[in-house]
Amino acid sequence: MNETERIQAQHRLEETQARDRVKERKARTRRLIQIGAIAESVFPKIKDMELEDAKRYMEQIRDR
């Protein structure tokens, strides 16, 4: 394998890894959105709360 082929192979690998990172990030974002939707449906009060207040509310419920 000459230098040019090695560099091309390295770039293909880096592109594949970058695509995988994007896929993982999008999957995580989707999961977090879905979890948030579930939380709002189970605890409708949190829709109108600030984030910290919603967090404390859910922590109180968790610690019961």
N, C-alpha and C positions, 0 to 999 in steps of 0.2 A: 504494500500500500504506500503510495507516494504521499508527499506532504499535502498536496491539494485534496486528495481523497480523504486523508485523515481529518483535515479541517472541515470538509463537507460533512463527514460522518459526525463530527463533534457538534456541528450546527444543527444537524437533523435531530440528534439526541436532545440538545437544548430546546429546540422547538417542541418536541414531544413532551418534554418535562413541563414547559410553560403551558401547553394545552392542558395537561393533567392538572396543574395547579388551578387554572381557570375553572375546569370542570368541578374540582373539589370545592372551590370557593362558592360557585353557583349552587352546588348541592347543599352546602352548609347554609347559605342565605335562604334557600327555599325551605329547609328544615326549620330554621329559626322563625320564619314568617308563619309557617304552619303551626308551630308550637305557640306563638303569640296569639294566633287566631283561636286555638283551643283554649288558651288561658282566658281570653276575653269572653268566650262562650260559657266557660265554667264559672268565672268570677266577673260578672258584668260590671261590678263596681270599679274595676281597674281601668275601664275605658276612659274615665274622667279624671284619673289620678296622674300626678307627676310620676316619672319613672321611679324615683327613690321611694315615694309613698307606696306605689304598687309593689315594689320589692319588699318593703317592710310588711305590708299586708299579707303577701304570700308566705313570707318567712314565719309570721305569726301563726298562720294556718298550718304550715309544715311542722312547727314546733309543738303543736297541741298534742 
